[in-house]
Amino acid sequence: MVFLHGLKSDMNGGKALYVEQWCHQHNRPFLRFDQLGHGQSSGQFIDGTIGRWAEDTVAVLDSLCDGPQVLIGSSMGGWVMLLAALARPEKVVGLLGIAPAPDFTDDLTRSQISPEQWEALQRDGICYFNSDYSCDPYPLTKALFDDGHANSLLHSPIPYHGPVRILHGQQDDSVPWERSLTLARQLVSDDVLCTFIKRGDHRLSEPEDLERMTRTLDELLARVGPT
């Protein structure tokens, strides 16, 4: 299994570490890593784009992962997960999205940027976005938005045929839970299940959320067969 973290998060988040421990207990190989400009990875955050992070994920799959893989994508990692699965459908046999956020640059983030910020983005190539998850504003680049639009997925069928499981909190203030319904409709796979947690937030990191995540992984692994 491969865990893909969210925007401005890293591989040492609670969900990644919890899944790693669970995998070790069940003798399953597990990989987590920091995307470019995150955590311990090299590079600057402002140099990253959805397409670049997806390309790096595919490179990790090609160079570090043997055999079939299940990808776990949290928030932005859910978008990267989908792009990587489309690039390597023969290798990615199952997906688990946790509050997945495909296309967030086109609408979710764009709708929260003020006209002044958008003007700065077009003029300077960068603007600064306040987030509830950080004391410091996020630097968002025009390249991130342009690349995100080029890699948008939700406006047409998504040709992934493997089993997909989605967990999403209905108290999510960052990625509306309805986005997962849209994603489920667009996936061509017939094996897509969404679980909505009425009191769940965006992080889904409470003990009961973490247990639900590994129960879902267990069920997903049973669907994909021996790996």
mmCIF file of the C-alpha atoms, coordinates in Angstrom:
data_MODEL
# 
_entry.id   MODEL 
# 
loop_
_atom_site.group_PDB 
_atom_site.id 
_atom_site.type_symbol 
_atom_site.label_atom_id 
_atom_site.label_alt_id 
_atom_site.label_comp_id 
_atom_site.label_asym_id 
_atom_site.label_entity_id 
_atom_site.label_seq_id 
_atom_site.pdbx_PDB_ins_code 
_atom_site.Cartn_x 
_atom_site.Cartn_y 
_atom_site.Cartn_z 
_atom_site.occupancy 
_atom_site.B_iso_or_equiv 
_atom_site.pdbx_formal_charge 
_atom_site.auth_seq_id 
_atom_site.auth_comp_id 
_atom_site.auth_asym_id 
_atom_site.auth_atom_id 
_atom_site.pdbx_PDB_model_num 
ATOM 1   C CA . MET A 1 1   ? 0.000   0.000   0.000   1.00 0.00 ? 1   MET A CA 1 
ATOM 2   C CA . VAL A 1 2   ? 1.094   3.546   -0.754  1.00 0.00 ? 2   VAL A CA 1 
ATOM 3   C CA . PHE A 1 3   ? -0.118  6.572   1.240   1.00 0.00 ? 3   PHE A CA 1 
ATOM 4   C CA . LEU A 1 4   ? -0.400  9.961   -0.469  1.00 0.00 ? 4   LEU A CA 1 
ATOM 5   C CA . HIS A 1 5   ? -0.700  12.949  1.855   1.00 0.00 ? 5   HIS A CA 1 
ATOM 6   C CA . GLY A 1 6   ? -2.627  16.168  1.360   1.00 0.00 ? 6   GLY A CA 1 
ATOM 7   C CA . LEU A 1 7   ? -1.643  19.724  0.454   1.00 0.00 ? 7   LEU A CA 1 
ATOM 8   C CA . LYS A 1 8   ? 0.928   21.155  2.907   1.00 0.00 ? 8   LYS A CA 1 
ATOM 9   C CA . SER A 1 9   ? 0.772   17.953  4.928   1.00 0.00 ? 9   SER A CA 1 
ATOM 10  C CA . ASP A 1 10  ? 3.453   15.254  5.014   1.00 0.00 ? 10  ASP A CA 1 
ATOM 11  C CA . MET A 1 11  ? 4.143   11.560  5.422   1.00 0.00 ? 11  MET A CA 1 
ATOM 12  C CA . ASN A 1 12  ? 4.220   11.824  9.221   1.00 0.00 ? 12  ASN A CA 1 
ATOM 13  C CA . GLY A 1 13  ? 0.533   12.632  9.610   1.00 0.00 ? 13  GLY A CA 1 
ATOM 14  C CA . GLY A 1 14  ? -1.612  10.563  11.941  1.00 0.00 ? 14  GLY A CA 1 
ATOM 15  C CA . LYS A 1 15  ? -3.429  8.650   9.212   1.00 0.00 ? 15  LYS A CA 1 
ATOM 16  C CA . ALA A 1 16  ? -0.225  7.654   7.418   1.00 0.00 ? 16  ALA A CA 1 
ATOM 17  C CA . LEU A 1 17  ? 1.411   6.436   10.616  1.00 0.00 ? 17  LEU A CA 1 
ATOM 18  C CA . TYR A 1 18  ? -1.712  4.562   11.693  1.00 0.00 ? 18  TYR A CA 1 
ATOM 19  C CA . VAL A 1 19  ? -1.940  2.717   8.365   1.00 0.00 ? 19  VAL A CA 1 
ATOM 20  C CA . GLU A 1 20  ? 1.773   1.932   8.505   1.00 0.00 ? 20  GLU A CA 1 
ATOM 21  C CA . GLN A 1 21  ? 1.382   0.337   11.930  1.00 0.00 ? 21  GLN A CA 1 
ATOM 22  C CA . TRP A 1 22  ? -1.647  -1.629  10.730  1.00 0.00 ? 22  TRP A CA 1 
ATOM 23  C CA . CYS A 1 23  ? 0.249   -2.871  7.684   1.00 0.00 ? 23  CYS A CA 1 
ATOM 24  C CA . HIS A 1 24  ? 3.176   -3.990  9.807   1.00 0.00 ? 24  HIS A CA 1 
ATOM 25  C CA . GLN A 1 25  ? 0.819   -5.892  12.107  1.00 0.00 ? 25  GLN A CA 1 
ATOM 26  C CA . HIS A 1 26  ? -0.701  -7.650  9.091   1.00 0.00 ? 26  HIS A CA 1 
ATOM 27  C CA . ASN A 1 27  ? 2.619   -8.267  7.321   1.00 0.00 ? 27  ASN A CA 1 
ATOM 28  C CA . ARG A 1 28  ? 1.787   -6.029  4.372   1.00 0.00 ? 28  ARG A CA 1 
ATOM 29  C CA . PRO A 1 29  ? 4.359   -3.848  2.613   1.00 0.00 ? 29  PRO A CA 1 
ATOM 30  C CA . PHE A 1 30  ? 3.682   -0.138  3.041   1.00 0.00 ? 30  PHE A CA 1 
ATOM 31  C CA . LEU A 1 31  ? 5.195   3.027   1.609   1.00 0.00 ? 31  LEU A CA 1 
ATOM 32  C CA . ARG A 1 32  ? 4.762   6.677   2.567   1.00 0.00 ? 32  ARG A CA 1 
ATOM 33  C CA . PHE A 1 33  ? 6.745   9.596   1.205   1.00 0.00 ? 33  PHE A CA 1 
ATOM 34  C CA . ASP A 1 34  ? 6.796   13.384  1.100   1.00 0.00 ? 34  ASP A CA 1 
ATOM 35  C CA . GLN A 1 35  ? 5.848   15.076  -2.138  1.00 0.00 ? 35  GLN A CA 1 
ATOM 36  C CA . LEU A 1 36  ? 8.109   17.744  -3.629  1.00 0.00 ? 36  LEU A CA 1 
ATOM 37  C CA . GLY A 1 37  ? 8.214   20.785  -1.351  1.00 0.00 ? 37  GLY A CA 1 
ATOM 38  C CA . HIS A 1 38  ? 6.590   18.981  1.588   1.00 0.00 ? 38  HIS A CA 1 
ATOM 39  C CA . GLY A 1 39  ? 8.049   17.587  4.787   1.00 0.00 ? 39  GLY A CA 1 
ATOM 40  C CA . GLN A 1 40  ? 11.536  16.162  4.328   1.00 0.00 ? 40  GLN A CA 1 
ATOM 41  C CA . SER A 1 41  ? 11.414  16.209  0.542   1.00 0.00 ? 41  SER A CA 1 
ATOM 42  C CA . SER A 1 42  ? 13.652  18.492  -1.470  1.00 0.00 ? 42  SER A CA 1 
ATOM 43  C CA . GLY A 1 43  ? 12.422  21.423  -3.526  1.00 0.00 ? 43  GLY A CA 1 
ATOM 44  C CA . GLN A 1 44  ? 10.153  24.364  -2.819  1.00 0.00 ? 44  GLN A CA 1 
ATOM 45  C CA . PHE A 1 45  ? 6.408   24.112  -2.331  1.00 0.00 ? 45  PHE A CA 1 
ATOM 46  C CA . ILE A 1 46  ? 5.832   26.864  -4.902  1.00 0.00 ? 46  ILE A CA 1 
ATOM 47  C CA . ASP A 1 47  ? 7.517   24.693  -7.548  1.00 0.00 ? 47  ASP A CA 1 
ATOM 48  C CA . GLY A 1 48  ? 4.966   21.922  -7.099  1.00 0.00 ? 48  GLY A CA 1 
ATOM 49  C CA . THR A 1 49  ? 1.874   21.267  -9.195  1.00 0.00 ? 49  THR A CA 1 
ATOM 50  C CA . ILE A 1 50  ? -0.718  18.502  -9.248  1.00 0.00 ? 50  ILE A CA 1 
ATOM 51  C CA . GLY A 1 51  ? 0.803   17.089  -12.423 1.00 0.00 ? 51  GLY A CA 1 
ATOM 52  C CA . ARG A 1 52  ? 4.328   17.141  -10.982 1.00 0.00 ? 52  ARG A CA 1 
ATOM 53  C CA . TRP A 1 53  ? 3.216   15.432  -7.779  1.00 0.00 ? 53  TRP A CA 1 
ATOM 54  C CA . ALA A 1 54  ? 1.353   12.815  -9.818  1.00 0.00 ? 54  ALA A CA 1 
ATOM 55  C CA . GLU A 1 55  ? 4.396   12.226  -12.029 1.00 0.00 ? 55  GLU A CA 1 
ATOM 56  C CA . ASP A 1 56  ? 6.569   11.778  -8.954  1.00 0.00 ? 56  ASP A CA 1 
ATOM 57  C CA . THR A 1 57  ? 4.043   9.306   -7.543  1.00 0.00 ? 57  THR A CA 1 
ATOM 58  C CA . VAL A 1 58  ? 4.173   7.289   -10.754 1.00 0.00 ? 58  VAL A CA 1 
ATOM 59  C CA . ALA A 1 59  ? 7.981   7.322   -10.540 1.00 0.00 ? 59  ALA A CA 1 
ATOM 60  C CA . VAL A 1 60  ? 7.739   5.967   -6.986  1.00 0.00 ? 60  VAL A CA 1 
ATOM 61  C CA . LEU A 1 61  ? 5.374   3.211   -8.171  1.00 0.00 ? 61  LEU A CA 1 
ATOM 62  C CA . ASP A 1 62  ? 7.750   2.289   -10.984 1.00 0.00 ? 62  ASP A CA 1 
ATOM 63  C CA . SER A 1 63  ? 10.977  2.343   -8.992  1.00 0.00 ? 63  SER A CA 1 
ATOM 64  C CA . LEU A 1 64  ? 10.062  1.333   -5.439  1.00 0.00 ? 64  LEU A CA 1 
ATOM 65  C CA . CYS A 1 65  ? 6.905   -0.792  -5.620  1.00 0.00 ? 65  CYS A CA 1 
ATOM 66  C CA . ASP A 1 66  ? 6.752   -4.416  -6.769  1.00 0.00 ? 66  ASP A CA 1 
ATOM 67  C CA . GLY A 1 67  ? 3.493   -6.044  -7.790  1.00 0.00 ? 67  GLY A CA 1 
ATOM 68  C CA . PRO A 1 68  ? -0.062  -4.741  -7.464  1.00 0.00 ? 68  PRO A CA 1 
ATOM 69  C CA . GLN A 1 69  ? -0.639  -1.699  -5.285  1.00 0.00 ? 69  GLN A CA 1 
ATOM 70  C CA . VAL A 1 70  ? -3.490  -0.105  -3.339  1.00 0.00 ? 70  VAL A CA 1 
ATOM 71  C CA . LEU A 1 71  ? -3.254  3.682   -3.176  1.00 0.00 ? 71  LEU A CA 1 
ATOM 72  C CA . ILE A 1 72  ? -4.587  5.690   -0.228  1.00 0.00 ? 72  ILE A CA 1 
ATOM 73  C CA . GLY A 1 73  ? -5.085  9.364   -0.993  1.00 0.00 ? 73  GLY A CA 1 
ATOM 74  C CA . SER A 1 74  ? -5.966  12.013  1.586   1.00 0.00 ? 74  SER A CA 1 
ATOM 75  C CA . SER A 1 75  ? -7.514  15.270  0.306   1.00 0.00 ? 75  SER A CA 1 
ATOM 76  C CA . MET A 1 76  ? -5.153  16.504  -2.434  1.00 0.00 ? 76  MET A CA 1 
ATOM 77  C CA . GLY A 1 77  ? -3.590  13.048  -2.288  1.00 0.00 ? 77  GLY A CA 1 
ATOM 78  C CA . GLY A 1 78  ? -6.935  11.723  -3.510  1.00 0.00 ? 78  GLY A CA 1 
ATOM 79  C CA . TRP A 1 79  ? -6.512  13.716  -6.736  1.00 0.00 ? 79  TRP A CA 1 
ATOM 80  C CA . VAL A 1 80  ? -2.907  12.590  -7.137  1.00 0.00 ? 80  VAL A CA 1 
ATOM 81  C CA . MET A 1 81  ? -4.046  9.011   -6.418  1.00 0.00 ? 81  MET A CA 1 
ATOM 82  C CA . LEU A 1 82  ? -6.539  9.111   -9.293  1.00 0.00 ? 82  LEU A CA 1 
ATOM 83  C CA . LEU A 1 83  ? -4.019  10.518  -11.769 1.00 0.00 ? 83  LEU A CA 1 
ATOM 84  C CA . ALA A 1 84  ? -1.443  7.904   -10.796 1.00 0.00 ? 84  ALA A CA 1 
ATOM 85  C CA . ALA A 1 85  ? -4.012  5.120   -11.119 1.00 0.00 ? 85  ALA A CA 1 
ATOM 86  C CA . LEU A 1 86  ? -4.943  6.301   -14.617 1.00 0.00 ? 86  LEU A CA 1 
ATOM 87  C CA . ALA A 1 87  ? -1.255  6.380   -15.555 1.00 0.00 ? 87  ALA A CA 1 
ATOM 88  C CA . ARG A 1 88  ? -0.598  2.849   -14.206 1.00 0.00 ? 88  ARG A CA 1 
ATOM 89  C CA . PRO A 1 89  ? -3.936  0.972   -14.327 1.00 0.00 ? 89  PRO A CA 1 
ATOM 90  C CA . GLU A 1 90  ? -2.182  -2.378  -14.592 1.00 0.00 ? 90  GLU A CA 1 
ATOM 91  C CA . LYS A 1 91  ? -0.365  -1.781  -11.310 1.00 0.00 ? 91  LYS A CA 1 
ATOM 92  C CA . VAL A 1 92  ? -2.941  0.066   -9.183  1.00 0.00 ? 92  VAL A CA 1 
ATOM 93  C CA . VAL A 1 93  ? -5.589  -2.496  -8.217  1.00 0.00 ? 93  VAL A CA 1 
ATOM 94  C CA . GLY A 1 94  ? -7.578  -0.501  -5.664  1.00 0.00 ? 94  GLY A CA 1 
ATOM 95  C CA . LEU A 1 95  ? -8.106  3.001   -4.293  1.00 0.00 ? 95  LEU A CA 1 
ATOM 96  C CA . LEU A 1 96  ? -9.090  4.466   -0.944  1.00 0.00 ? 96  LEU A CA 1 
ATOM 97  C CA . GLY A 1 97  ? -9.892  8.164   -0.956  1.00 0.00 ? 97  GLY A CA 1 
ATOM 98  C CA . ILE A 1 98  ? -10.152 10.065  2.335   1.00 0.00 ? 98  ILE A CA 1 
ATOM 99  C CA . ALA A 1 99  ? -12.003 13.342  1.691   1.00 0.00 ? 99  ALA A CA 1 
ATOM 100 C CA . PRO A 1 100 ? -10.591 13.259  -1.852  1.00 0.00 ? 100 PRO A CA 1 
ATOM 101 C CA . ALA A 1 101 ? -10.242 16.664  -3.487  1.00 0.00 ? 101 ALA A CA 1 
ATOM 102 C CA . PRO A 1 102 ? -9.932  16.312  -7.265  1.00 0.00 ? 102 PRO A CA 1 
ATOM 103 C CA . ASP A 1 103 ? -10.166 19.593  -9.170  1.00 0.00 ? 103 ASP A CA 1 
ATOM 104 C CA . PHE A 1 104 ? -9.929  21.691  -5.998  1.00 0.00 ? 104 PHE A CA 1 
ATOM 105 C CA . THR A 1 105 ? -7.964  24.409  -7.793  1.00 0.00 ? 105 THR A CA 1 
ATOM 106 C CA . ASP A 1 106 ? -10.774 24.926  -10.318 1.00 0.00 ? 106 ASP A CA 1 
ATOM 107 C CA . ASP A 1 107 ? -13.551 25.625  -7.862  1.00 0.00 ? 107 ASP A CA 1 
ATOM 108 C CA . LEU A 1 108 ? -12.974 25.010  -4.145  1.00 0.00 ? 108 LEU A CA 1 
ATOM 109 C CA . THR A 1 109 ? -9.879  27.169  -3.783  1.00 0.00 ? 109 THR A CA 1 
ATOM 110 C CA . ARG A 1 110 ? -10.779 29.555  -6.608  1.00 0.00 ? 110 ARG A CA 1 
ATOM 111 C CA . SER A 1 111 ? -14.087 30.408  -4.936  1.00 0.00 ? 111 SER A CA 1 
ATOM 112 C CA . GLN A 1 112 ? -12.307 31.342  -1.695  1.00 0.00 ? 112 GLN A CA 1 
ATOM 113 C CA . ILE A 1 113 ? -9.785  33.686  -3.278  1.00 0.00 ? 113 ILE A CA 1 
ATOM 114 C CA . SER A 1 114 ? -10.657 37.354  -3.167  1.00 0.00 ? 114 SER A CA 1 
ATOM 115 C CA . PRO A 1 115 ? -10.620 39.491  -6.335  1.00 0.00 ? 115 PRO A CA 1 
ATOM 116 C CA . GLU A 1 116 ? -7.499  41.198  -5.003  1.00 0.00 ? 116 GLU A CA 1 
ATOM 117 C CA . GLN A 1 117 ? -5.748  37.859  -4.505  1.00 0.00 ? 117 GLN A CA 1 
ATOM 118 C CA . TRP A 1 118 ? -6.769  36.702  -7.969  1.00 0.00 ? 118 TRP A CA 1 
ATOM 119 C CA . GLU A 1 119 ? -5.421  39.918  -9.467  1.00 0.00 ? 119 GLU A CA 1 
ATOM 120 C CA . ALA A 1 120 ? -2.121  39.383  -7.645  1.00 0.00 ? 120 ALA A CA 1 
ATOM 121 C CA . LEU A 1 121 ? -2.011  35.813  -8.916  1.00 0.00 ? 121 LEU A CA 1 
ATOM 122 C CA . GLN A 1 122 ? -2.428  36.935  -12.533 1.00 0.00 ? 122 GLN A CA 1 
ATOM 123 C CA . ARG A 1 123 ? 0.017   39.821  -12.144 1.00 0.00 ? 123 ARG A CA 1 
ATOM 124 C CA . ASP A 1 124 ? 2.735   38.271  -9.990  1.00 0.00 ? 124 ASP A CA 1 
ATOM 125 C CA . GLY A 1 125 ? 2.177   34.569  -10.532 1.00 0.00 ? 125 GLY A CA 1 
ATOM 126 C CA . ILE A 1 126 ? 1.561   33.994  -6.828  1.00 0.00 ? 126 ILE A CA 1 
ATOM 127 C CA . CYS A 1 127 ? -0.881  34.866  -4.068  1.00 0.00 ? 127 CYS A CA 1 
ATOM 128 C CA . TYR A 1 128 ? -1.155  33.942  -0.402  1.00 0.00 ? 128 TYR A CA 1 
ATOM 129 C CA . PHE A 1 129 ? -4.149  31.991  0.886   1.00 0.00 ? 129 PHE A CA 1 
ATOM 130 C CA . ASN A 1 130 ? -5.124  31.788  4.553   1.00 0.00 ? 130 ASN A CA 1 
ATOM 131 C CA . SER A 1 131 ? -5.887  28.282  5.771   1.00 0.00 ? 131 SER A CA 1 
ATOM 132 C CA . ASP A 1 132 ? -7.421  26.923  8.954   1.00 0.00 ? 132 ASP A CA 1 
ATOM 133 C CA . TYR A 1 133 ? -4.687  24.273  8.969   1.00 0.00 ? 133 TYR A CA 1 
ATOM 134 C CA . SER A 1 134 ? -1.670  26.572  9.142   1.00 0.00 ? 134 SER A CA 1 
ATOM 135 C CA . CYS A 1 135 ? -0.597  29.732  10.958  1.00 0.00 ? 135 CYS A CA 1 
ATOM 136 C CA . ASP A 1 136 ? 1.188   30.877  7.810   1.00 0.00 ? 136 ASP A CA 1 
ATOM 137 C CA . PRO A 1 137 ? -0.660  31.597  4.549   1.00 0.00 ? 137 PRO A CA 1 
ATOM 138 C CA . TYR A 1 138 ? -0.255  29.077  1.728   1.00 0.00 ? 138 TYR A CA 1 
ATOM 139 C CA . PRO A 1 139 ? 1.636   30.430  -1.300  1.00 0.00 ? 139 PRO A CA 1 
ATOM 140 C CA . LEU A 1 140 ? -0.470  29.474  -4.316  1.00 0.00 ? 140 LEU A CA 1 
ATOM 141 C CA . THR A 1 141 ? 0.976   29.898  -7.789  1.00 0.00 ? 141 THR A CA 1 
ATOM 142 C CA . LYS A 1 142 ? -0.588  30.530  -11.162 1.00 0.00 ? 142 LYS A CA 1 
ATOM 143 C CA . ALA A 1 143 ? 1.230   27.416  -12.343 1.00 0.00 ? 143 ALA A CA 1 
ATOM 144 C CA . LEU A 1 144 ? -0.640  25.372  -9.713  1.00 0.00 ? 144 LEU A CA 1 
ATOM 145 C CA . PHE A 1 145 ? -3.994  26.653  -10.985 1.00 0.00 ? 145 PHE A CA 1 
ATOM 146 C CA . ASP A 1 146 ? -3.135  26.269  -14.672 1.00 0.00 ? 146 ASP A CA 1 
ATOM 147 C CA . ASP A 1 147 ? -1.793  22.758  -14.189 1.00 0.00 ? 147 ASP A CA 1 
ATOM 148 C CA . GLY A 1 148 ? -4.742  21.830  -11.987 1.00 0.00 ? 148 GLY A CA 1 
ATOM 149 C CA . HIS A 1 149 ? -7.138  22.855  -14.737 1.00 0.00 ? 149 HIS A CA 1 
ATOM 150 C CA . ALA A 1 150 ? -5.178  20.786  -17.259 1.00 0.00 ? 150 ALA A CA 1 
ATOM 151 C CA . ASN A 1 151 ? -5.448  17.750  -14.940 1.00 0.00 ? 151 ASN A CA 1 
ATOM 152 C CA . SER A 1 152 ? -9.112  18.189  -13.961 1.00 0.00 ? 152 SER A CA 1 
ATOM 153 C CA . LEU A 1 153 ? -11.109 14.966  -13.807 1.00 0.00 ? 153 LEU A CA 1 
ATOM 154 C CA . LEU A 1 154 ? -14.677 15.568  -12.705 1.00 0.00 ? 154 LEU A CA 1 
ATOM 155 C CA . HIS A 1 155 ? -16.106 16.934  -15.957 1.00 0.00 ? 155 HIS A CA 1 
ATOM 156 C CA . SER A 1 156 ? -15.927 13.621  -17.821 1.00 0.00 ? 156 SER A CA 1 
ATOM 157 C CA . PRO A 1 157 ? -15.923 9.879   -17.069 1.00 0.00 ? 157 PRO A CA 1 
ATOM 158 C CA . ILE A 1 158 ? -12.850 8.701   -15.168 1.00 0.00 ? 158 ILE A CA 1 
ATOM 159 C CA . PRO A 1 159 ? -11.681 5.450   -16.815 1.00 0.00 ? 159 PRO A CA 1 
ATOM 160 C CA . TYR A 1 160 ? -10.528 3.577   -13.734 1.00 0.00 ? 160 TYR A CA 1 
ATOM 161 C CA . HIS A 1 161 ? -12.078 0.107   -13.418 1.00 0.00 ? 161 HIS A CA 1 
ATOM 162 C CA . GLY A 1 162 ? -10.784 -1.192  -10.082 1.00 0.00 ? 162 GLY A CA 1 
ATOM 163 C CA . PRO A 1 163 ? -12.565 -1.090  -6.721  1.00 0.00 ? 163 PRO A CA 1 
ATOM 164 C CA . VAL A 1 164 ? -12.742 2.312   -5.059  1.00 0.00 ? 164 VAL A CA 1 
ATOM 165 C CA . ARG A 1 165 ? -13.668 3.157   -1.472  1.00 0.00 ? 165 ARG A CA 1 
ATOM 166 C CA . ILE A 1 166 ? -14.293 6.724   -0.306  1.00 0.00 ? 166 ILE A CA 1 
ATOM 167 C CA . LEU A 1 167 ? -14.564 8.074   3.250   1.00 0.00 ? 167 LEU A CA 1 
ATOM 168 C CA . HIS A 1 168 ? -15.815 11.621  3.750   1.00 0.00 ? 168 HIS A CA 1 
ATOM 169 C CA . GLY A 1 169 ? -16.961 13.618  6.765   1.00 0.00 ? 169 GLY A CA 1 
ATOM 170 C CA . GLN A 1 170 ? -20.161 15.596  6.405   1.00 0.00 ? 170 GLN A CA 1 
ATOM 171 C CA . GLN A 1 171 ? -18.758 18.369  8.628   1.00 0.00 ? 171 GLN A CA 1 
ATOM 172 C CA . ASP A 1 172 ? -15.857 18.894  6.224   1.00 0.00 ? 172 ASP A CA 1 
ATOM 173 C CA . ASP A 1 173 ? -15.312 22.649  5.831   1.00 0.00 ? 173 ASP A CA 1 
ATOM 174 C CA . SER A 1 174 ? -12.544 22.262  3.251   1.00 0.00 ? 174 SER A CA 1 
ATOM 175 C CA . VAL A 1 175 ? -13.887 19.721  0.746   1.00 0.00 ? 175 VAL A CA 1 
ATOM 176 C CA . PRO A 1 176 ? -17.689 19.389  0.670   1.00 0.00 ? 176 PRO A CA 1 
ATOM 177 C CA . TRP A 1 177 ? -18.821 15.779  1.027   1.00 0.00 ? 177 TRP A CA 1 
ATOM 178 C CA . GLU A 1 178 ? -20.927 16.162  -2.118  1.00 0.00 ? 178 GLU A CA 1 
ATOM 179 C CA . ARG A 1 179 ? -17.689 16.174  -4.105  1.00 0.00 ? 179 ARG A CA 1 
ATOM 180 C CA . SER A 1 180 ? -17.295 12.484  -3.322  1.00 0.00 ? 180 SER A CA 1 
ATOM 181 C CA . LEU A 1 181 ? -20.733 11.829  -4.813  1.00 0.00 ? 181 LEU A CA 1 
ATOM 182 C CA . THR A 1 182 ? -19.618 13.565  -7.998  1.00 0.00 ? 182 THR A CA 1 
ATOM 183 C CA . LEU A 1 183 ? -16.425 11.512  -8.033  1.00 0.00 ? 183 LEU A CA 1 
ATOM 184 C CA . ALA A 1 184 ? -18.370 8.284   -7.543  1.00 0.00 ? 184 ALA A CA 1 
ATOM 185 C CA . ARG A 1 185 ? -20.647 9.158   -10.467 1.00 0.00 ? 185 ARG A CA 1 
ATOM 186 C CA . GLN A 1 186 ? -17.735 9.933   -12.772 1.00 0.00 ? 186 GLN A CA 1 
ATOM 187 C CA . LEU A 1 187 ? -15.730 6.793   -12.019 1.00 0.00 ? 187 LEU A CA 1 
ATOM 188 C CA . VAL A 1 188 ? -16.511 4.123   -14.609 1.00 0.00 ? 188 VAL A CA 1 
ATOM 189 C CA . SER A 1 189 ? -15.821 1.340   -12.104 1.00 0.00 ? 189 SER A CA 1 
ATOM 190 C CA . ASP A 1 190 ? -18.895 -0.603  -10.975 1.00 0.00 ? 190 ASP A CA 1 
ATOM 191 C CA . ASP A 1 191 ? -17.289 -1.227  -7.584  1.00 0.00 ? 191 ASP A CA 1 
ATOM 192 C CA . VAL A 1 192 ? -17.426 2.161   -5.858  1.00 0.00 ? 192 VAL A CA 1 
ATOM 193 C CA . LEU A 1 193 ? -18.617 2.621   -2.286  1.00 0.00 ? 193 LEU A CA 1 
ATOM 194 C CA . CYS A 1 194 ? -18.868 5.919   -0.398  1.00 0.00 ? 194 CYS A CA 1 
ATOM 195 C CA . THR A 1 195 ? -19.114 6.129   3.375   1.00 0.00 ? 195 THR A CA 1 
ATOM 196 C CA . PHE A 1 196 ? -20.234 9.454   4.834   1.00 0.00 ? 196 PHE A CA 1 
ATOM 197 C CA . ILE A 1 197 ? -19.481 10.200  8.467   1.00 0.00 ? 197 ILE A CA 1 
ATOM 198 C CA . LYS A 1 198 ? -22.137 12.555  9.824   1.00 0.00 ? 198 LYS A CA 1 
ATOM 199 C CA . ARG A 1 199 ? -19.948 14.156  12.479  1.00 0.00 ? 199 ARG A CA 1 
ATOM 200 C CA . GLY A 1 200 ? -16.686 13.743  10.616  1.00 0.00 ? 200 GLY A CA 1 
ATOM 201 C CA . ASP A 1 201 ? -14.454 16.700  9.735   1.00 0.00 ? 201 ASP A CA 1 
ATOM 202 C CA . HIS A 1 202 ? -11.895 17.074  6.958   1.00 0.00 ? 202 HIS A CA 1 
ATOM 203 C CA . ARG A 1 203 ? -9.067  15.353  8.761   1.00 0.00 ? 203 ARG A CA 1 
ATOM 204 C CA . LEU A 1 204 ? -10.938 12.187  9.813   1.00 0.00 ? 204 LEU A CA 1 
ATOM 205 C CA . SER A 1 205 ? -8.193  11.513  12.363  1.00 0.00 ? 205 SER A CA 1 
ATOM 206 C CA . GLU A 1 206 ? -10.216 10.626  15.446  1.00 0.00 ? 206 GLU A CA 1 
ATOM 207 C CA . PRO A 1 207 ? -9.673  7.095   16.805  1.00 0.00 ? 207 PRO A CA 1 
ATOM 208 C CA . GLU A 1 208 ? -12.988 5.878   15.394  1.00 0.00 ? 208 GLU A CA 1 
ATOM 209 C CA . ASP A 1 209 ? -12.093 7.400   12.012  1.00 0.00 ? 209 ASP A CA 1 
ATOM 210 C CA . LEU A 1 210 ? -8.739  5.640   11.950  1.00 0.00 ? 210 LEU A CA 1 
ATOM 211 C CA . GLU A 1 211 ? -10.348 2.305   12.846  1.00 0.00 ? 211 GLU A CA 1 
ATOM 212 C CA . ARG A 1 212 ? -12.947 2.828   10.105  1.00 0.00 ? 212 ARG A CA 1 
ATOM 213 C CA . MET A 1 213 ? -10.150 3.527   7.642   1.00 0.00 ? 213 MET A CA 1 
ATOM 214 C CA . THR A 1 214 ? -8.351  0.259   8.322   1.00 0.00 ? 214 THR A CA 1 
ATOM 215 C CA . ARG A 1 215 ? -11.631 -1.707  8.321   1.00 0.00 ? 215 ARG A CA 1 
ATOM 216 C CA . THR A 1 216 ? -12.291 -0.252  4.901   1.00 0.00 ? 216 THR A CA 1 
ATOM 217 C CA . LEU A 1 217 ? -8.803  -1.181  3.761   1.00 0.00 ? 217 LEU A CA 1 
ATOM 218 C CA . ASP A 1 218 ? -9.343  -4.729  4.979   1.00 0.00 ? 218 ASP A CA 1 
ATOM 219 C CA . GLU A 1 219 ? -12.557 -4.982  2.964   1.00 0.00 ? 219 GLU A CA 1 
ATOM 220 C CA . LEU A 1 220 ? -10.892 -3.408  -0.082  1.00 0.00 ? 220 LEU A CA 1 
ATOM 221 C CA . LEU A 1 221 ? -8.006  -5.859  0.067   1.00 0.00 ? 221 LEU A CA 1 
ATOM 222 C CA . ALA A 1 222 ? -10.489 -8.728  0.128   1.00 0.00 ? 222 ALA A CA 1 
ATOM 223 C CA . ARG A 1 223 ? -11.965 -7.352  -3.096  1.00 0.00 ? 223 ARG A CA 1 
ATOM 224 C CA . VAL A 1 224 ? -8.675  -7.072  -4.956  1.00 0.00 ? 224 VAL A CA 1 
ATOM 225 C CA . GLY A 1 225 ? -7.518  -10.528 -3.903  1.00 0.00 ? 225 GLY A CA 1 
ATOM 226 C CA . PRO A 1 226 ? -3.988  -11.634 -2.891  1.00 0.00 ? 226 PRO A CA 1 
ATOM 227 C CA . THR A 1 227 ? -1.435  -8.854  -3.255  1.00 0.00 ? 227 THR A CA 1 
# 
